[in-house]
Amino acid sequence: MRAERATSTGTRPLRSGRLKGKVAIVTGAGSRGPGLGNGKAAAILFAREGAQVLCVDRVIERAEETCAMILSEDGEASPLQADVSRSSDCERMISAVSERYGRLDILHNNVGIESRKGLLETSEEEWDQVLAVDLKSMFLAAQAAIPRLVEAGGGSIINVSSVAALRAHGRTAYAAAKAGVIGLTISLAGQLAKDRIRVNCIAPGFVYTPMVAEGMSAELRERRRLAAPIQDEGTAWDVAWAAVYLASDESRWVTGQVLAVDGGLTITSR
Ligand SMILES: NC(=O)c1ccc[n+]([C@@H]2O[C@H](COP(=O)([O-])OP(=O)(O)OC[C@H]3O[C@@H](n4cnc5c(N)ncnc54)[C@H](O)[C@@H]3O)[C@@H](O)[C@H]2O)c1
């Protein structure tokens, strides 16, 4: 197999086998629109690095699209329809990974929906929905995955938060859920270290993905690009490379951490 150099865009297959022999679940492995979401990019890079990947999405066609991309590169992946905000679906997801691949090493809790509303505009229904998908799903998926991770002799759980949890961006329910993801990460890291299960968190900055592209003006896109000290637009590949590191044994001594992948946004004083 030809070894190729990593690029920031991730467009060239890299096959250095950093995840060889591992089995991963990626939740929200599809993208809600044309282009590349964080889950889709992570699933592709995990497979390029040698993992077998269960691509989970509420919308099966989205998971299937990601799998098709992986299979076209000779990677190993299969799709599963599941709504990870429901405990029964999380249990089914873990049964599926055991049946199809016989083990579990990596749980990438990527799923998330956005709410851009401020305090007074956020309804109770929207609050409940965002908290269920963005936070409760990670608790339920981790709970269901633990027996399989313990069986594997340890593993890695990666939870996707957001810089919205760390900065005042005015998105009430989303910020609260994403801050909860950080608390959950630290709590689980402390509880699970004895089982060699590491739990870390990625806080992406202003990444241009289908989730945020919907209805975004060219002017706002440019303002987002210029907001961080590194004035390149962040992509799903940037977030996915962080996930590869946290999923691999290279991070074997790293747990309970929040890795901001944000072009330096969170170090600014604005
Ligand atoms: N794009 C950004 O700027 C940005 C910034 C910070 C954090 N994030 C986070 O990155 C993660 C992925 O975002 P994205 O931009 O790739 O989103 P996306 O909407 O493109 O993809 C998310 C996928 O999750 C699926 N999904 C939604 N609810 C689900 C559920 N209950 N069960 C299973 N699947 C479900 C959707 O069908 C979709 O395919 C989210 O957690 C998001 O909050 C994104």
The ligand as an SDF file (V2000), in Angstrom:
LIG
                    3D

 44 48  0  0  0  0  0  0  0  0999 V2000
  -19.8250   23.2550   12.1680 N   0  0  0  0  0  0  0  0  0  0  0  0
  -19.3520   23.9440   13.1800 C   0  0  0  0  0  0  0  0  0  0  0  0
  -18.9380   25.1130   13.0690 O   0  0  0  0  0  0  0  0  0  0  0  0
  -19.3020   23.2940   14.5270 C   0  0  0  0  0  0  0  0  0  0  0  0
  -18.6880   24.0140   15.5460 C   0  0  0  0  0  0  0  0  0  0  0  0
  -18.6240   23.4250   16.8010 C   0  0  0  0  0  0  0  0  0  0  0  0
  -19.1390   22.1710   17.0120 C   0  0  0  0  0  0  0  0  0  0  0  0
  -19.7340   21.4980   15.9950 N   0  0  0  0  0  0  0  0  0  0  0  0
  -20.2840   20.1670   16.3140 C   0  0  0  0  0  0  0  0  0  0  0  0
  -19.8270   19.1940   15.3990 O   0  0  0  0  0  0  0  0  0  0  0  0
  -20.7600   18.1120   15.3700 C   0  0  0  0  0  0  0  0  0  0  0  0
  -21.1020   17.7480   13.9510 C   0  0  0  0  0  0  0  0  0  0  0  0
  -21.5510   18.8720   13.3060 O   0  0  0  0  0  0  0  0  0  0  0  0
  -21.6730   18.9420   11.7220 P   0  0  0  0  0  0  0  0  0  0  0  0
  -21.4380   20.3660   11.3900 O   0  0  0  0  0  0  0  0  0  0  0  0
  -20.8620   17.8930   11.1170 O   0  0  0  0  0  0  0  0  0  0  0  0
  -23.2500   18.6110   11.5640 O   0  0  0  0  0  0  0  0  0  0  0  0
  -24.1240   17.9700   10.3920 P   0  0  0  0  0  0  0  0  0  0  0  0
  -25.5270   18.4560   10.6780 O   0  0  0  0  0  0  0  0  0  0  0  0
  -23.5720   18.1970    9.0320 O   0  0  0  0  0  0  0  0  0  0  0  0
  -24.0500   16.3930   10.6950 O   0  0  0  0  0  0  0  0  0  0  0  0
  -24.5940   15.8480   11.8210 C   0  0  0  0  0  0  0  0  0  0  0  0
  -25.2960   14.5280   11.4900 C   0  0  0  0  0  0  0  0  0  0  0  0
  -25.9140   14.0690   12.6950 O   0  0  0  0  0  0  0  0  0  0  0  0
  -27.1400   13.4550   12.3760 C   0  0  0  0  0  0  0  0  0  0  0  0
  -28.0160   13.4680   13.5350 N   0  0  0  0  0  0  0  0  0  0  0  0
  -28.6870   14.5190   14.0510 C   0  0  0  0  0  0  0  0  0  0  0  0
  -29.3960   14.1280   15.1290 N   0  0  0  0  0  0  0  0  0  0  0  0
  -29.1450   12.8040   15.3020 C   0  0  0  0  0  0  0  0  0  0  0  0
  -29.5750   11.8280   16.2550 C   0  0  0  0  0  0  0  0  0  0  0  0
  -30.4300   12.1510   17.2550 N   0  0  0  0  0  0  0  0  0  0  0  0
  -29.1100   10.5600   16.1510 N   0  0  0  0  0  0  0  0  0  0  0  0
  -28.2470   10.2130   15.1510 C   0  0  0  0  0  0  0  0  0  0  0  0
  -27.8240   11.0980   14.2110 N   0  0  0  0  0  0  0  0  0  0  0  0
  -28.2660   12.3780   14.2910 C   0  0  0  0  0  0  0  0  0  0  0  0
  -27.6840   14.2710   11.2140 C   0  0  0  0  0  0  0  0  0  0  0  0
  -28.6160   13.5040   10.4430 O   0  0  0  0  0  0  0  0  0  0  0  0
  -26.4160   14.6340   10.4370 C   0  0  0  0  0  0  0  0  0  0  0  0
  -26.1820   13.7240    9.3850 O   0  0  0  0  0  0  0  0  0  0  0  0
  -21.9700   18.5720   16.1970 C   0  0  0  0  0  0  0  0  0  0  0  0
  -21.8800   18.0340   17.5070 O   0  0  0  0  0  0  0  0  0  0  0  0
  -21.7920   20.0740   16.2340 C   0  0  0  0  0  0  0  0  0  0  0  0
  -22.4300   20.6700   17.3340 O   0  0  0  0  0  0  0  0  0  0  0  0
  -19.8220   22.0210   14.7630 C   0  0  0  0  0  0  0  0  0  0  0  0
  1  2  1  0
  2  3  2  0
  2  4  1  0
  4  5  1  0
  4 44  2  0
  5  6  2  0
  6  7  1  0
  7  8  2  0
  8  9  1  0
  8 44  1  0
  9 10  1  0
  9 42  1  0
 10 11  1  0
 11 12  1  0
 11 40  1  0
 12 13  1  0
 13 14  1  0
 14 15  2  0
 14 16  1  0
 14 17  1  0
 17 18  1  0
 18 19  2  0
 18 20  1  0
 18 21  1  0
 21 22  1  0
 22 23  1  0
 23 24  1  0
 23 38  1  0
 24 25  1  0
 25 26  1  0
 25 36  1  0
 26 27  1  0
 26 35  1  0
 27 28  2  0
 28 29  1  0
 29 30  1  0
 29 35  2  0
 30 31  1  0
 30 32  2  0
 32 33  1  0
 33 34  2  0
 34 35  1  0
 36 37  1  0
 36 38  1  0
 38 39  1  0
 40 41  1  0
 40 42  1  0
 42 43  1  0
M  CHG  2   8   1  16  -1
M  END
$$$$
